[in-house]
Amino acid sequence: MKKLLQILLIFCFITLFAQNRADNTFVKENFIKKEVYIPMRDGVKLFTSIYIPKDISRTKKYPFIMQRTCYSVAPYGETEYKSSLGPNKYLMNEKYIFVYQDVRGRYMSEGTFTNMTPQVERKSKKDVDESTDTYDTIDWLLKNITNNNGKVGQYGTSYPGFYTAAGILADHPALVASSPQAPISDFWNDDFLHNGKFMLGYFRTFPVFGVQKTKPEKEGWYMDSFIKPNSEDGLKFYRELGTLKDGYEKYYKDNFFMTEIMNHPNYDEYWQKRSLLPHLKNVNHAVMTVGGWYDAEDLFGPLNIYKTIEKTSPKAKNTIVMGPFSHGGWARETGKHFHNEIYFGDSIATYYQKNLETKFFSHYLKGNSKTDAGLPEAVLYDTGSKAWKEFAHYPPKNAQKINFYLANGTLTENPSASFSEYYSDPNNPVLSSDNLKDFNGFTPRNYMSEDQRFAVGRPDVLTFTTEPLTEDLTFGGEIMAKLNIASTSTDADFAVKLIDVYPEDFKPAEKKDGVIYGNYHQMVRSEIMPARFRNTREKPEALVTNQKTAVNFRLQDVVHTFKKGHRIQIQISSTWFPLFVVNPQKFLANPNLATKEDYTKAFIKIFGDSSIEADILK
């Protein structure tokens, strides 16, 4: 079982971000590997692997492409080579000086690991963060690796995407190109939390992020802390787990990261200082932020890093790419590209790698970095029409905001004086999926486009659906849920799903065996919001029972064409289990400490002047 978990972990955090290649012959034949400890300004040394092209010389100089990671730079040893280098095979074949570094406190590096290292005010050499470590690493490389061309690019996916985004703030003159991919930008809205709501589907991951090593490590020192699956029915584990407090006390009382989450239920200083967004100012080099529309881990990050740089940094060459990918899916070609059961086309990752990623790094690192690479401002995949689209601005300037009002089971153009009501019981929550095996996964993945028919008709789920569309309708940009609610309880969550309902006779271009695609209810976008944070994230407020109250929150962006003959549907519920921890529906100072005795049943109204506001492309 320990070996099985180790294989699973490697798949999720290392193989996930690499191309599938059979061997490392090309790397061995074309590169020399060096391993060094690079000193930071406070004296801590970071373990770094450097792959240098064998044909480097005074007349043939190469730039650097760097990745800093908390997931290991393995294999270790100067005679042991990676099977592939860089973000894709095209860049590997062009050859660069490829650099990989274990960040502070991880694997072979010195120091203490901190989740989402806060940016610090630099008053002395002891004031360090990921941007200073990036700066010091670049400075060392330029001075100690001969025949480099003086230019550095950086990239990384997921946590390495955060290190890339933080590295932008190094502001080193040699750093000319950064590509944060699926980056975390604000821990309140990525990975473990959505609008501060704890994502229970991440429960099995905490050994990776909450166990400090005590010595240099070449393998995962946290492996013995993993929870072993005890049934193919993954829901069984979460049913038996009890409350979040029960799970914490049983499995993770010694896990420093889980303890931090349990002790910080509000957007206090702990979370505030872990947001990169306020620091992304005056960026003056090229940035290509990459994400996946079906990234169940980091969707907020890429969208908001791009938007922030766009607002604060007019000198930045700022590009965003969003494809029909799950977490990191653009890094490996799968041929016929599916997310879960939905087919999106052929060679989608290859298109991205050849036409966008390779062009980006090649131009800025080997060409004239002061000129524009000629990439579109935004390259976004329309997940409904199944095609890449290019935009000169994002969100598109020609988008029109339209409100779809929620009344009497339909989506209407005008508000209504009516209301819809449902019954919410924390002891019998709405399931987030009917695929029980998926609940054993290391992190949730498939739910982002999963068929939602299983939730229709429950007394604790409201459904609002249009008639079949008479023409195509494209959502292209931001979406706001503007709910007016009333509850018999003092707290509640609101989960909102935007769904594409297929026609009864729908036949896809490519399909998976056993799937009924007629009347398929494909999730397009979804988000959850605790009512306690409706006015402020810092100071939660109880609901006044039976009082009409506004709960407004943003769903993440989409570019999705609802095709003629399809229907648009909104589902609303107050539980979404086990994807998210159950709200007790009783206002508590710290809901993470709720017990079963706190669970409160509620009748909840959604008034007919509630709406979904969307950017519609005409």
ZIBEL-V816602 format. One record per pair of residues at least 12 apart in sequence whose C-alpha atoms are under 7 Angstrom apart, sorted by the first residue. I is the first residue (numbers start at 1). J is the second residue. D is the distance in whole Angstrom. If there is no record, write none. Layout:
<<I/J/D> <I/J/D>>
This chain:
<<2/223/7> <6/223/7> <13/71/6> <14/71/7> <16/328/6> <17/157/7> <17/328/6> <17/331/5> <18/87/7> <18/331/6> <18/332/6> <19/88/6> <19/331/6> <19/332/5> <20/332/7> <21/83/7> <23/83/5> <24/81/7> <24/82/6> <24/83/4> <24/84/6> <27/83/7> <27/84/7> <28/81/7> <30/53/6> <30/54/6> <31/51/6> <31/52/5> <31/53/4> <31/54/5> <32/51/6> <32/52/5> <32/53/6> <32/54/6> <33/49/7> <33/50/6> <33/51/5> <33/52/6> <33/78/6> <34/49/6> <34/50/5> <34/51/6> <34/78/6> <35/48/6> <35/49/5> <35/50/6> <35/78/6> <36/48/5> <36/49/7> <38/137/7> <40/133/6> <40/136/6> <41/125/6> <41/136/7> <42/125/5> <42/126/5> <44/110/6> <44/111/6> <45/109/6> <45/110/6> <46/101/7> <46/102/6> <46/103/6> <46/104/7> <46/109/4> <46/110/6> <47/101/6> <47/102/6> <47/108/6> <47/109/5> <48/100/6> <48/101/4> <48/102/7> <49/99/6> <49/100/5> <49/101/6> <50/98/6> <50/99/5> <50/100/6> <51/97/6> <51/98/5> <51/99/6> <52/97/5> <52/98/7> <53/95/7> <53/96/7> <53/97/6> <56/147/7> <57/147/6> <58/147/6> <61/147/5> <61/148/5> <61/149/5> <62/96/6> <62/97/6> <62/147/7> <62/148/5> <62/149/5> <63/96/6> <63/97/6> <63/148/6> <63/149/5> <63/150/6> <63/151/5> <63/152/6> <63/365/6> <64/96/6> <64/97/5> <64/98/6> <64/99/7> <64/151/6> <64/152/5> <64/153/6> <65/96/7> <65/97/6> <65/98/5> <65/99/6> <65/152/6> <65/153/5> <65/154/5> <66/98/6> <66/99/4> <66/100/6> <66/153/6> <66/154/5> <66/155/6> <67/99/6> <67/100/5> <67/101/6> <67/154/6> <67/155/6> <67/156/6> <67/160/7> <68/100/6> <68/101/5> <68/102/6> <68/103/6> <68/160/6> <68/163/6> <69/101/6> <69/102/5> <69/103/6> <69/159/7> <69/160/5> <70/102/6> <70/103/6> <70/106/6> <72/102/6> <72/107/6> <73/100/6> <73/101/6> <73/102/6> <85/98/7> <86/98/7> <87/331/7> <88/331/7> <88/353/7> <90/358/7> <91/358/6> <107/216/6> <107/217/4> <107/218/6> <108/216/5> <108/217/5> <108/218/6> <109/216/7> <113/212/7> <116/274/6> <117/129/6> <117/130/7> <117/274/7> <118/273/5> <118/274/5> <130/163/7> <130/166/6> <130/167/6> <131/166/5> <131/167/5> <131/169/5> <131/170/4> <132/170/6> <134/167/5> <134/170/6> <135/170/5> <135/172/6> <150/174/6> <151/174/5> <151/175/6> <151/176/7> <151/365/6> <152/174/6> <152/175/5> <152/176/6> <152/177/7> <152/365/7> <153/175/6> <153/176/6> <153/177/5> <153/178/6> <153/365/7> <154/177/7> <154/178/5> <154/179/6> <155/178/6> <155/179/5> <155/180/6> <156/180/6> <156/181/6> <157/180/7> <157/181/4> <157/182/5> <157/183/6> <157/328/6> <158/181/6> <158/182/5> <158/183/5> <158/184/7> <159/183/6> <159/184/7> <161/180/4> <161/181/5> <161/182/6> <161/183/4> <161/184/7> <162/180/7> <162/183/5> <162/184/5> <162/185/7> <164/178/7> <164/179/7> <164/180/5> <165/180/5> <165/183/7> <169/280/7> <176/285/5> <176/286/6> <176/364/6> <176/369/7> <177/285/6> <177/286/5> <177/287/6> <177/361/7> <177/364/6> <178/286/6> <178/287/5> <178/288/6> <179/287/6> <179/288/5> <179/289/5> <180/288/7> <180/289/5> <180/290/6> <181/289/6> <181/290/5> <181/291/6> <181/302/7> <182/290/6> <182/291/5> <182/298/5> <182/299/7> <182/301/7> <182/302/6> <182/327/7> <182/328/7> <183/298/6> <183/301/5> <183/302/6> <184/298/6> <184/301/5> <185/275/6> <185/276/5> <185/277/6> <185/301/5> <185/305/7> <186/274/6> <186/275/4> <186/276/6> <186/301/7> <187/271/7> <187/274/7> <187/275/7> <188/271/7> <189/300/6> <190/297/6> <190/298/5> <190/300/6> <190/301/7> <191/297/5> <191/298/6> <194/528/7> <195/529/6> <197/530/7> <198/580/6> <198/581/6> <199/579/6> <199/580/4> <199/581/6> <200/578/6> <200/579/5> <200/580/5> <200/581/5> <201/443/6> <201/444/6> <201/578/6> <201/579/5> <201/580/7> <202/443/5> <204/226/7> <204/227/6> <204/442/6> <205/442/6> <206/258/7> <207/222/6> <207/225/6> <207/226/6> <208/222/6> <209/257/6> <210/255/5> <210/256/5> <210/257/4> <210/258/7> <211/255/6> <211/256/7> <229/440/7> <232/437/6> <233/436/5> <233/437/6> <234/436/5> <234/437/5> <234/438/7> <234/439/4> <234/440/5> <235/436/6> <235/439/6> <238/578/7> <243/594/7> <243/595/6> <243/596/7> <244/581/7> <244/592/6> <245/592/6> <245/593/5> <245/594/7> <262/592/6> <265/590/6> <265/592/7> <266/537/6> <266/538/6> <267/537/5> <267/538/5> <268/538/6> <277/305/7> <277/308/7> <280/308/7> <280/309/6> <281/309/7> <281/312/5> <281/313/6> <282/312/6> <282/313/5> <283/313/5> <283/315/7> <283/316/5> <284/313/7> <284/315/5> <284/316/4> <285/316/5> <285/317/6> <286/316/6> <286/317/4> <286/318/6> <287/317/6> <287/318/5> <287/319/6> <288/318/6> <288/319/5> <288/320/6> <289/302/6> <289/306/6> <289/319/6> <289/320/5> <289/321/6> <290/302/6> <290/320/6> <290/321/5> <290/322/6> <291/321/6> <291/322/5> <291/323/7> <292/322/5> <292/323/5> <292/324/6> <292/325/4> <292/326/6> <292/327/6> <293/322/6> <293/323/6> <293/324/5> <293/325/6> <294/324/6> <294/325/5> <294/326/5> <294/448/5> <294/449/7> <295/325/7> <295/326/4> <295/327/5> <296/326/7> <296/327/7> <296/444/6> <296/445/6> <296/448/6> <297/327/7> <300/556/7> <306/320/6> <318/377/7> <319/376/7> <319/377/5> <319/378/6> <320/377/7> <320/378/5> <320/379/6> <321/378/6> <321/379/5> <321/380/6> <322/379/7> <322/380/5> <322/381/6> <323/380/6> <323/381/5> <324/381/6> <324/383/6> <325/339/7> <326/339/7> <326/445/7> <330/349/5> <331/349/7> <332/349/6> <333/347/6> <333/349/5> <333/350/6> <335/347/5> <340/446/5> <340/449/7> <340/450/7> <341/512/6> <343/510/6> <343/511/7> <344/386/6> <345/386/7> <360/373/6> <376/390/6> <376/391/7> <376/392/6> <377/391/6> <377/392/5> <377/393/6> <378/390/6> <378/391/5> <378/392/7> <378/393/7> <378/394/6> <379/391/7> <381/559/7> <382/559/5> <382/560/5> <382/561/7> <383/559/6> <383/560/5> <383/561/7> <384/560/5> <384/561/4> <384/562/6> <385/561/6> <395/477/5> <398/617/7> <399/476/7> <399/615/5> <399/616/5> <399/617/5> <399/618/7> <400/615/5> <400/616/5> <400/617/6> <401/613/6> <401/614/5> <401/615/5> <401/616/6> <402/613/6> <402/614/6> <402/615/7> <402/616/7> <403/611/6> <403/612/6> <403/613/4> <403/614/7> <404/611/5> <404/612/5> <404/613/6> <405/608/7> <405/609/6> <405/610/6> <405/611/4> <405/612/6> <406/464/6> <406/608/5> <406/609/7> <406/610/6> <406/611/6> <407/419/7> <407/420/7> <407/608/5> <408/420/7> <409/463/6> <409/464/4> <409/465/6> <410/464/4> <410/465/5> <410/466/6> <411/464/6> <411/465/6> <411/466/5> <415/608/6> <415/609/4> <416/608/4> <416/609/5> <417/608/6> <417/609/7> <418/607/6> <418/608/5> <419/605/6> <419/606/6> <419/607/4> <419/608/5> <420/605/6> <420/606/5> <420/607/6> <421/603/7> <421/604/5> <421/605/4> <421/606/6> <422/459/6> <422/460/5> <422/461/7> <422/462/7> <422/603/6> <422/604/5> <422/605/7> <423/459/6> <423/460/5> <423/602/6> <423/603/5> <423/604/6> <424/460/5> <424/574/6> <424/601/6> <424/602/5> <424/603/6> <425/600/7> <425/601/5> <425/602/7> <426/582/6> <426/583/7> <426/584/6> <426/599/6> <426/600/7> <426/601/7> <429/575/5> <429/576/7> <429/577/6> <430/575/5> <430/576/5> <430/577/6> <431/576/6> <431/577/5> <431/578/7> <432/576/5> <432/577/5> <432/578/6> <432/579/6> <433/447/7> <434/454/7> <448/523/6> <448/525/7> <449/522/6> <449/523/5> <449/524/6> <450/522/6> <450/523/6> <451/520/6> <451/521/5> <451/522/5> <451/523/6> <452/521/5> <452/522/6> <452/523/7> <453/521/6> <460/573/6> <461/571/7> <461/572/6> <461/573/5> <462/571/6> <462/572/5> <462/573/7> <463/569/7> <463/570/6> <463/571/5> <463/572/7> <464/569/6> <464/570/5> <464/571/6> <465/567/7> <465/568/6> <465/569/4> <465/570/6> <466/567/5> <466/568/5> <466/569/7> <467/567/6> <468/565/5> <468/566/5> <468/567/5> <469/564/5> <469/565/5> <469/566/6> <469/567/6> <470/564/5> <470/565/6> <471/563/7> <471/564/4> <472/561/6> <472/562/6> <472/563/4> <472/564/5> <473/561/5> <473/562/5> <473/563/7> <474/560/6> <474/561/4> <474/562/6> <474/616/6> <474/617/6> <475/558/6> <475/559/5> <475/560/5> <475/561/6> <475/614/7> <475/615/6> <475/616/5> <475/617/6> <476/558/6> <476/559/4> <476/560/7> <476/615/6> <476/616/6> <476/617/6> <477/557/5> <477/558/6> <477/559/6> <477/615/5> <478/556/7> <478/557/4> <478/558/7> <478/614/6> <478/615/6> <479/554/6> <479/555/5> <479/556/7> <479/557/6> <479/612/7> <479/613/6> <479/614/4> <479/615/7> <480/553/6> <480/554/4> <480/555/6> <480/612/6> <480/613/5> <480/614/6> <481/552/6> <481/553/5> <481/554/6> <481/555/7> <481/611/6> <481/612/5> <481/613/6> <482/551/6> <482/552/4> <482/553/7> <482/610/6> <482/611/5> <482/612/6> <483/550/6> <483/551/5> <483/552/6> <483/606/7> <483/610/4> <483/611/6> <484/548/6> <484/549/5> <484/550/4> <484/551/6> <484/606/6> <484/607/6> <484/609/7> <484/610/5> <485/548/5> <485/549/5> <485/550/6> <485/605/5> <485/606/5> <485/607/6> <486/545/7> <486/546/5> <486/547/5> <486/548/5> <486/549/6> <486/604/6> <486/605/5> <486/606/7> <487/545/6> <487/546/5> <487/602/6> <487/603/6> <487/604/4> <487/605/6> <488/545/5> <488/546/5> <488/602/5> <488/603/6> <488/604/7> <489/545/6> <489/585/6> <489/586/6> <489/602/6> <490/542/5> <490/543/4> <490/544/6> <490/545/6> <490/585/6> <490/586/5> <490/587/5> <491/531/6> <491/532/6> <491/542/6> <491/543/6> <491/585/4> <491/586/5> <491/587/5> <492/530/6> <492/531/6> <492/574/6> <492/583/6> <492/585/5> <493/528/7> <493/529/6> <493/530/4> <493/531/6> <493/574/5> <493/575/7> <493/583/6> <494/528/6> <494/529/5> <494/530/6> <494/572/7> <494/573/6> <494/574/5> <495/527/6> <495/528/4> <495/529/6> <495/572/6> <495/573/5> <495/574/6> <496/526/6> <496/527/6> <496/528/6> <496/570/7> <496/571/6> <496/572/5> <496/573/7> <497/523/7> <497/525/6> <497/526/4> <497/527/7> <497/570/6> <497/571/5> <497/572/7> <498/523/6> <498/524/5> <498/525/5> <498/526/6> <498/569/6> <498/570/5> <498/571/7> <499/521/6> <499/522/5> <499/523/5> <499/524/5> <499/568/6> <499/569/5> <499/570/6> <500/521/6> <500/522/5> <500/523/6> <500/524/6> <500/562/7> <500/566/7> <500/567/6> <500/568/5> <500/569/6> <501/519/6> <501/520/6> <501/521/5> <501/522/6> <501/566/6> <501/567/5> <501/568/6> <501/569/7> <502/518/6> <502/519/5> <502/520/5> <502/521/7> <502/566/5> <502/567/7> <503/518/6> <503/519/5> <503/565/6> <503/566/6> <504/518/4> <504/519/5> <505/518/5> <506/518/5> <526/555/6> <527/555/5> <529/553/7> <531/551/6> <534/551/5> <534/552/7> <542/587/6> <584/598/6> <584/599/4> <584/600/6> <585/599/6> <585/600/5> <586/598/6> <586/599/7> <586/600/6>>
